[in-house]
Amino acid sequence: MEVSETFQITLKLGGQNFSITINRDEEIFYRDAEKLINSRYSFYANRYPGQANTTYLLMTIIEIAVKLKKQESAGNLQPVMATLNGLVNELNTALK
């Protein structure tokens, strides 16, 4: 019997269940994401009590999206930094 590459999991995010179909080899990433989302959700729920569930989820999404965009931005600088480091090394060698 062949095992499918995809299967369905249920994530509990902010007290709500979400069933999704994922690739088997990505399950750990979804489980880690679930933990991260619930951790940040709890942070916002404790910091701003009395808000709607969707408000906490949206705050969480915004925070994670901003972190992702910062990482993407920093990642775009890596080739430039590598070139600059190479030039600095060449200058240091030439000045010796």
N, CA, C and O atoms as CSV, one atom per row, in Angstrom:
chain,resi,resn,atom,element,x,y,z
A,1,MET,N,N,0.848,-1.182,0.000
A,1,MET,CA,C,0.000,0.000,0.000
A,1,MET,C,C,0.892,1.243,0.000
A,1,MET,O,O,1.795,1.376,0.827
A,2,GLU,N,N,0.626,2.134,-0.928
A,2,GLU,CA,C,1.423,3.352,-1.079
A,2,GLU,C,C,0.933,4.435,-0.122
A,2,GLU,O,O,-0.270,4.649,0.026
A,3,VAL,N,N,1.875,5.112,0.523
A,3,VAL,CA,C,1.544,6.200,1.437
A,3,VAL,C,C,1.486,7.499,0.637
A,3,VAL,O,O,2.394,7.802,-0.136
A,4,SER,N,N,0.436,8.244,0.825
A,4,SER,CA,C,0.264,9.512,0.123
A,4,SER,C,C,1.286,10.530,0.615
A,4,SER,O,O,1.664,10.515,1.786
A,5,GLU,N,N,1.738,11.418,-0.281
A,5,GLU,CA,C,2.665,12.473,0.099
A,5,GLU,C,C,1.974,13.561,0.910
A,5,GLU,O,O,2.631,14.333,1.608
A,6,THR,N,N,0.647,13.622,0.818
A,6,THR,CA,C,-0.102,14.629,1.562
A,6,THR,C,C,-1.062,13.951,2.535
A,6,THR,O,O,-1.457,12.800,2.349
A,7,PHE,N,N,-1.421,14.688,3.566
A,7,PHE,CA,C,-2.428,14.215,4.500
A,7,PHE,C,C,-3.020,15.406,5.231
A,7,PHE,O,O,-2.505,16.521,5.147
A,8,GLN,N,N,-4.098,15.158,5.942
A,8,GLN,CA,C,-4.816,16.230,6.612
A,8,GLN,C,C,-4.430,16.282,8.082
A,8,GLN,O,O,-4.357,15.261,8.767
A,9,ILE,N,N,-4.183,17.520,8.551
A,9,ILE,CA,C,-3.930,17.736,9.971
A,9,ILE,C,C,-4.886,18.818,10.462
A,9,ILE,O,O,-5.447,19.581,9.676
A,10,THR,N,N,-5.053,18.864,11.764
A,10,THR,CA,C,-5.860,19.908,12.380
A,10,THR,C,C,-4.956,20.728,13.284
A,10,THR,O,O,-4.294,20.198,14.177
A,11,LEU,N,N,-4.939,22.027,13.038
A,11,LEU,CA,C,-4.193,22.952,13.873
A,11,LEU,C,C,-5.185,23.710,14.738
A,11,LEU,O,O,-6.259,24.095,14.275
A,12,LYS,N,N,-4.822,23.922,15.993
A,12,LYS,CA,C,-5.656,24.719,16.890
A,12,LYS,C,C,-4.969,26.065,17.059
A,12,LYS,O,O,-3.915,26.167,17.687
A,13,LEU,N,N,-5.583,27.093,16.487
A,13,LEU,CA,C,-5.009,28.435,16.507
A,13,LEU,C,C,-5.972,29.393,17.173
A,13,LEU,O,O,-7.086,29.600,16.691
A,14,GLY,N,N,-5.553,29.968,18.261
A,14,GLY,CA,C,-6.411,30.905,18.966
A,14,GLY,C,C,-7.723,30.292,19.400
A,14,GLY,O,O,-8.759,30.957,19.408
A,15,GLY,N,N,-7.675,29.010,19.765
A,15,GLY,CA,C,-8.867,28.336,20.233
A,15,GLY,C,C,-9.780,27.814,19.131
A,15,GLY,O,O,-10.835,27.248,19.418
A,16,GLN,N,N,-9.387,27.998,17.877
A,16,GLN,CA,C,-10.188,27.517,16.754
A,16,GLN,C,C,-9.437,26.412,16.023
A,16,GLN,O,O,-8.218,26.478,15.867
A,17,ASN,N,N,-10.166,25.405,15.579
A,17,ASN,CA,C,-9.564,24.314,14.824
A,17,ASN,C,C,-9.586,24.615,13.334
A,17,ASN,O,O,-10.585,25.086,12.792
A,18,PHE,N,N,-8.455,24.329,12.681
A,18,PHE,CA,C,-8.328,24.507,11.241
A,18,PHE,C,C,-7.777,23.223,10.657
A,18,PHE,O,O,-6.669,22.807,10.994
A,19,SER,N,N,-8.546,22.593,9.784
A,19,SER,CA,C,-8.096,21.382,9.109
A,19,SER,C,C,-7.521,21.766,7.757
A,19,SER,O,O,-8.163,22.464,6.972
A,20,ILE,N,N,-6.300,21.300,7.492
A,20,ILE,CA,C,-5.647,21.598,6.219
A,20,ILE,C,C,-4.928,20.360,5.717
A,20,ILE,O,O,-4.559,19.479,6.493
A,21,THR,N,N,-4.736,20.308,4.411
A,21,THR,CA,C,-3.986,19.237,3.783
A,21,THR,C,C,-2.585,19.745,3.501
A,21,THR,O,O,-2.406,20.801,2.895
A,22,ILE,N,N,-1.588,18.983,3.947
A,22,ILE,CA,C,-0.191,19.407,3.820
A,22,ILE,C,C,0.655,18.261,3.277
A,22,ILE,O,O,0.218,17.111,3.230
A,23,ASN,N,N,1.867,18.597,2.870
A,23,ASN,CA,C,2.851,17.575,2.507
A,23,ASN,C,C,3.401,16.961,3.782
A,23,ASN,O,O,3.651,17.667,4.758
A,24,ARG,N,N,3.591,15.654,3.776
A,24,ARG,CA,C,4.083,14.950,4.964
A,24,ARG,C,C,5.407,15.525,5.472
A,24,ARG,O,O,5.616,15.650,6.678
A,25,ASP,N,N,6.283,15.866,4.553
A,25,ASP,CA,C,7.599,16.340,4.966
A,25,ASP,C,C,7.582,17.763,5.523
A,25,ASP,O,O,8.617,18.260,5.967
A,26,GLU,N,N,6.434,18.418,5.507
A,26,GLU,CA,C,6.321,19.768,6.043
A,26,GLU,C,C,5.565,19.836,7.365
A,26,GLU,O,O,5.345,20.924,7.897
A,27,GLU,N,N,5.170,18.689,7.896
A,27,GLU,CA,C,4.354,18.695,9.105
A,27,GLU,C,C,5.042,19.420,10.258
A,27,GLU,O,O,4.397,20.183,10.978
A,28,ILE,N,N,6.322,19.197,10.440
A,28,ILE,CA,C,7.035,19.828,11.558
A,28,ILE,C,C,6.964,21.353,11.467
A,28,ILE,O,O,6.887,22.031,12.491
A,29,PHE,N,N,6.989,21.893,10.254
A,29,PHE,CA,C,6.910,23.342,10.085
A,29,PHE,C,C,5.531,23.866,10.476
A,29,PHE,O,O,5.411,24.935,11.076
A,30,TYR,N,N,4.501,23.114,10.134
A,30,TYR,CA,C,3.142,23.514,10.519
A,30,TYR,C,C,2.952,23.415,12.024
A,30,TYR,O,O,2.314,24.278,12.627
A,31,ARG,N,N,3.495,22.381,12.632
A,31,ARG,CA,C,3.370,22.229,14.093
A,31,ARG,C,C,4.135,23.337,14.813
A,31,ARG,O,O,3.656,23.881,15.808
A,32,ASP,N,N,5.328,23.673,14.308
A,32,ASP,CA,C,6.097,24.768,14.900
A,32,ASP,C,C,5.385,26.106,14.708
A,32,ASP,O,O,5.380,26.950,15.605
A,33,ALA,N,N,4.791,26.291,13.542
A,33,ALA,CA,C,4.031,27.522,13.282
A,33,ALA,C,C,2.841,27.630,14.228
A,33,ALA,O,O,2.529,28.710,14.728
A,34,GLU,N,N,2.184,26.504,14.467
A,34,GLU,CA,C,1.055,26.475,15.398
A,34,GLU,C,C,1.505,26.940,16.787
A,34,GLU,O,O,0.823,27.739,17.430
A,35,LYS,N,N,2.646,26.440,17.241
A,35,LYS,CA,C,3.167,26.838,18.560
A,35,LYS,C,C,3.502,28.323,18.590
A,35,LYS,O,O,3.186,29.012,19.560
A,36,LEU,N,N,4.141,28.820,17.534
A,36,LEU,CA,C,4.497,30.236,17.461
A,36,LEU,C,C,3.249,31.115,17.476
A,36,LEU,O,O,3.176,32.084,18.231
A,37,ILE,N,N,2.281,30.777,16.653
A,37,ILE,CA,C,1.049,31.567,16.577
A,37,ILE,C,C,0.331,31.586,17.920
A,37,ILE,O,O,-0.117,32.639,18.371
A,38,ASN,N,N,0.222,30.439,18.554
A,38,ASN,CA,C,-0.468,30.385,19.848
A,38,ASN,C,C,0.292,31.124,20.939
A,38,ASN,O,O,-0.317,31.708,21.836
A,39,SER,N,N,1.598,31.103,20.869
A,39,SER,CA,C,2.408,31.840,21.839
A,39,SER,C,C,2.188,33.349,21.698
A,39,SER,O,O,1.986,34.053,22.687
A,40,ARG,N,N,2.229,33.830,20.459
A,40,ARG,CA,C,2.039,35.265,20.228
A,40,ARG,C,C,0.583,35.668,20.488
A,40,ARG,O,O,0.319,36.763,20.986
A,41,TYR,N,N,-0.351,34.788,20.151
A,41,TYR,CA,C,-1.766,35.027,20.433
A,41,TYR,C,C,-1.949,35.228,21.941
A,41,TYR,O,O,-2.613,36.175,22.365
A,42,SER,N,N,-1.369,34.350,22.741
A,42,SER,CA,C,-1.478,34.458,24.206
A,42,SER,C,C,-0.867,35.764,24.702
A,42,SER,O,O,-1.405,36.404,25.606
A,43,PHE,N,N,0.251,36.154,24.113
A,43,PHE,CA,C,0.885,37.413,24.488
A,43,PHE,C,C,-0.088,38.577,24.288
A,43,PHE,O,O,-0.284,39.391,25.191
A,44,TYR,N,N,-0.695,38.651,23.099
A,44,TYR,CA,C,-1.617,39.750,22.814
A,44,TYR,C,C,-2.895,39.646,23.642
A,44,TYR,O,O,-3.432,40.669,24.067
A,45,ALA,N,N,-3.388,38.446,23.878
A,45,ALA,CA,C,-4.590,38.272,24.689
A,45,ALA,C,C,-4.350,38.743,26.124
A,45,ALA,O,O,-5.242,39.318,26.747
A,46,ASN,N,N,-3.162,38.505,26.641
A,46,ASN,CA,C,-2.828,38.960,27.997
A,46,ASN,C,C,-2.551,40.458,28.042
A,46,ASN,O,O,-2.879,41.126,29.022
A,47,ARG,N,N,-1.959,40.972,26.999
A,47,ARG,CA,C,-1.592,42.387,26.975
A,47,ARG,C,C,-2.794,43.300,26.717
A,47,ARG,O,O,-2.872,44.404,27.257
A,48,TYR,N,N,-3.724,42.829,25.890
A,48,TYR,CA,C,-4.897,43.622,25.521
A,48,TYR,C,C,-6.171,42.818,25.790
A,48,TYR,O,O,-6.837,42.390,24.847
A,49,PRO,N,N,-6.515,42.608,27.050
A,49,PRO,CA,C,-7.683,41.780,27.372
A,49,PRO,C,C,-8.982,42.400,26.857
A,49,PRO,O,O,-9.108,43.615,26.708
A,50,GLY,N,N,-9.949,41.505,26.592
A,50,GLY,CA,C,-11.276,41.949,26.209
A,50,GLY,C,C,-11.481,42.164,24.724
A,50,GLY,O,O,-12.551,42.615,24.316
A,51,GLN,N,N,-10.486,41.857,23.903
A,51,GLN,CA,C,-10.616,42.020,22.461
A,51,GLN,C,C,-11.225,40.766,21.837
A,51,GLN,O,O,-11.314,39.722,22.483
A,52,ALA,N,N,-11.636,40.878,20.601
A,52,ALA,CA,C,-12.195,39.732,19.881
A,52,ALA,C,C,-11.083,38.768,19.476
A,52,ALA,O,O,-9.935,39.174,19.297
A,53,ASN,N,N,-11.426,37.505,19.334
A,53,ASN,CA,C,-10.490,36.471,18.908
A,53,ASN,C,C,-9.777,36.862,17.613
A,53,ASN,O,O,-8.565,36.687,17.480
A,54,THR,N,N,-10.545,37.393,16.667
A,54,THR,CA,C,-9.940,37.779,15.390
A,54,THR,C,C,-8.933,38.911,15.557
A,54,THR,O,O,-7.956,38.982,14.811
A,55,THR,N,N,-9.153,39.782,16.508
A,55,THR,CA,C,-8.204,40.868,16.764
A,55,THR,C,C,-6.855,40.300,17.185
A,55,THR,O,O,-5.819,40.736,16.685
A,56,TYR,N,N,-6.855,39.340,18.091
A,56,TYR,CA,C,-5.599,38.725,18.534
A,56,TYR,C,C,-4.911,37.980,17.390
A,56,TYR,O,O,-3.691,38.037,17.240
A,57,LEU,N,N,-5.716,37.282,16.587
A,57,LEU,CA,C,-5.135,36.570,15.449
A,57,LEU,C,C,-4.533,37.542,14.440
A,57,LEU,O,O,-3.462,37.284,13.891
A,58,LEU,N,N,-5.218,38.661,14.194
A,58,LEU,CA,C,-4.688,39.651,13.261
A,58,LEU,C,C,-3.423,40.316,13.803
A,58,LEU,O,O,-2.482,40.558,13.047
A,59,MET,N,N,-3.391,40.611,15.094
A,59,MET,CA,C,-2.171,41.164,15.694
A,59,MET,C,C,-1.009,40.195,15.505
A,59,MET,O,O,0.109,40.595,15.183
A,60,THR,N,N,-1.294,38.929,15.709
A,60,THR,CA,C,-0.281,37.891,15.556
A,60,THR,C,C,0.204,37.821,14.113
A,60,THR,O,O,1.407,37.747,13.863
A,61,ILE,N,N,-0.720,37.844,13.175
A,61,ILE,CA,C,-0.354,37.787,11.757
A,61,ILE,C,C,0.504,38.984,11.377
A,61,ILE,O,O,1.502,38.834,10.672
A,62,ILE,N,N,0.126,40.158,11.831
A,62,ILE,CA,C,0.900,41.363,11.518
A,62,ILE,C,C,2.326,41.235,12.053
A,62,ILE,O,O,3.288,41.523,11.341
A,63,GLU,N,N,2.458,40.806,13.302
A,63,GLU,CA,C,3.790,40.672,13.894
A,63,GLU,C,C,4.652,39.700,13.097
A,63,GLU,O,O,5.805,39.997,12.785
A,64,ILE,N,N,4.096,38.549,12.773
A,64,ILE,CA,C,4.859,37.530,12.044
A,64,ILE,C,C,5.199,38.018,10.639
A,64,ILE,O,O,6.307,37.782,10.158
A,65,ALA,N,N,4.265,38.693,9.976
A,65,ALA,CA,C,4.520,39.209,8.632
A,65,ALA,C,C,5.628,40.258,8.642
A,65,ALA,O,O,6.473,40.272,7.746
A,66,VAL,N,N,5.633,41.130,9.638
A,66,VAL,CA,C,6.682,42.146,9.743
A,66,VAL,C,C,8.043,41.484,9.949
A,66,VAL,O,O,9.026,41.884,9.326
A,67,LYS,N,N,8.108,40.481,10.812
A,67,LYS,CA,C,9.369,39.767,11.031
A,67,LYS,C,C,9.848,39.100,9.738
A,67,LYS,O,O,11.038,39.128,9.425
A,68,LEU,N,N,8.928,38.509,9.001
A,68,LEU,CA,C,9.269,37.874,7.733
A,68,LEU,C,C,9.816,38.892,6.745
A,68,LEU,O,O,10.828,38.643,6.089
A,69,LYS,N,N,9.150,40.040,6.636
A,69,LYS,CA,C,9.608,41.074,5.709
A,69,LYS,C,C,10.984,41.608,6.107
A,69,LYS,O,O,11.808,41.895,5.239
A,70,LYS,N,N,11.239,41.742,7.412
A,70,LYS,CA,C,12.562,42.173,7.876
A,70,LYS,C,C,13.628,41.158,7.492
A,70,LYS,O,O,14.717,41.527,7.054
A,71,GLN,N,N,13.313,39.885,7.657
A,71,GLN,CA,C,14.257,38.836,7.286
A,71,GLN,C,C,14.517,38.833,5.784
A,71,GLN,O,O,15.655,38.662,5.348
A,72,GLU,N,N,13.466,39.021,4.998
A,72,GLU,CA,C,13.633,39.087,3.546
A,72,GLU,C,C,14.508,40.267,3.173
A,72,GLU,O,O,15.375,40.153,2.306
A,73,SER,N,N,14.286,41.391,3.819
A,73,SER,CA,C,15.073,42.585,3.537
A,73,SER,C,C,16.534,42.367,3.892
A,73,SER,O,O,17.426,42.731,3.125
A,74,ALA,N,N,16.778,41.774,5.047
A,74,ALA,CA,C,18.153,41.487,5.472
A,74,ALA,C,C,18.791,40.476,4.530
A,74,ALA,O,O,19.980,40.570,4.223
A,75,GLY,N,N,18.005,39.516,4.073
A,75,GLY,CA,C,18.518,38.506,3.149
A,75,GLY,C,C,18.939,39.105,1.826
A,75,GLY,O,O,19.884,38.626,1.199
A,76,ASN,N,N,18.249,40.150,1.393
A,76,ASN,CA,C,18.591,40.801,0.139
A,76,ASN,C,C,19.921,41.536,0.225
A,76,ASN,O,O,20.539,41.812,-0.804
A,77,LEU,N,N,20.363,41.852,1.407
A,77,LEU,CA,C,21.627,42.555,1.588
A,77,LEU,C,C,22.822,41.615,1.626
A,77,LEU,O,O,23.958,42.074,1.507
A,78,GLN,N,N,22.607,40.341,1.786
A,78,GLN,CA,C,23.716,39.400,1.909
A,78,GLN,C,C,24.652,39.412,0.707
A,78,GLN,O,O,25.866,39.437,0.911
A,79,PRO,N,N,24.163,39.396,-0.543
A,79,PRO,CA,C,25.097,39.451,-1.665
A,79,PRO,C,C,25.894,40.754,-1.700
A,79,PRO,O,O,27.079,40.756,-2.032
A,80,VAL,N,N,25.237,41.855,-1.358
A,80,VAL,CA,C,25.922,43.142,-1.331
A,80,VAL,C,C,27.005,43.139,-0.255
A,80,VAL,O,O,28.125,43.596,-0.481
A,81,MET,N,N,26.650,42.612,0.926
A,81,MET,CA,C,27.621,42.566,2.020
A,81,MET,C,C,28.805,41.668,1.668
A,81,MET,O,O,29.942,41.976,2.023
A,82,ALA,N,N,28.551,40.578,0.984
A,82,ALA,CA,C,29.629,39.680,0.577
A,82,ALA,C,C,30.580,40.393,-0.373
A,82,ALA,O,O,31.798,40.257,-0.255
A,83,THR,N,N,30.029,41.150,-1.311
A,83,THR,CA,C,30.858,41.915,-2.247
A,83,THR,C,C,31.657,42.982,-1.515
A,83,THR,O,O,32.848,43.161,-1.765
A,84,LEU,N,N,30.984,43.691,-0.603
A,84,LEU,CA,C,31.682,44.729,0.160
A,84,LEU,C,C,32.788,44.139,1.027
A,84,LEU,O,O,33.870,44.718,1.126
A,85,ASN,N,N,32.532,43.010,1.648
A,85,ASN,CA,C,33.563,42.365,2.461
A,85,ASN,C,C,34.757,41.961,1.606
A,85,ASN,O,O,35.906,42.090,2.027
A,86,GLY,N,N,34.476,41.475,0.413
A,86,GLY,CA,C,35.554,41.130,-0.508
A,86,GLY,C,C,36.388,42.342,-0.881
A,86,GLY,O,O,37.616,42.275,-0.928
A,87,LEU,N,N,35.706,43.457,-1.145
A,87,LEU,CA,C,36.423,44.691,-1.480
A,87,LEU,C,C,37.242,45.195,-0.301
A,87,LEU,O,O,38.368,45.658,-0.485
A,88,VAL,N,N,36.701,45.112,0.891
A,88,VAL,CA,C,37.439,45.528,2.095
A,88,VAL,C,C,38.689,44.673,2.265
A,88,VAL,O,O,39.761,45.194,2.574
A,89,ASN,N,N,38.559,43.380,2.069
A,89,ASN,CA,C,39.719,42.485,2.174
A,89,ASN,C,C,40.777,42.834,1.141
A,89,ASN,O,O,41.970,42.841,1.443
A,90,GLU,N,N,40.337,43.124,-0.082
A,90,GLU,CA,C,41.293,43.520,-1.128
A,90,GLU,C,C,41.989,44.810,-0.770
A,90,GLU,O,O,43.198,44.938,-0.963
A,91,LEU,N,N,41.235,45.779,-0.245
A,91,LEU,CA,C,41.844,47.052,0.170
A,91,LEU,C,C,42.832,46.835,1.306
A,91,LEU,O,O,43.922,47.408,1.295
A,92,ASN,N,N,42.467,46.020,2.280
A,92,ASN,CA,C,43.373,45.735,3.393
A,92,ASN,C,C,44.659,45.093,2.890
A,92,ASN,O,O,45.747,45.440,3.348
A,93,THR,N,N,44.542,44.173,1.965
A,93,THR,CA,C,45.713,43.501,1.398
A,93,THR,C,C,46.582,44.504,0.634
A,93,THR,O,O,47.808,44.475,0.741
A,94,ALA,N,N,45.948,45.386,-0.130
A,94,ALA,CA,C,46.693,46.383,-0.925
A,94,ALA,C,C,47.379,47.399,-0.034
A,94,ALA,O,O,48.442,47.910,-0.384
A,95,LEU,N,N,46.788,47.702,1.112
A,95,LEU,CA,C,47.365,48.710,2.010
A,95,LEU,C,C,48.495,48.170,2.885
A,95,LEU,O,O,49.207,48.938,3.531
A,96,LYS,N,N,48.656,46.853,2.904
A,96,LYS,CA,C,49.707,46.261,3.751
A,96,LYS,C,C,51.064,46.419,3.129
A,96,LYS,O,O,52.061,45.981,3.703
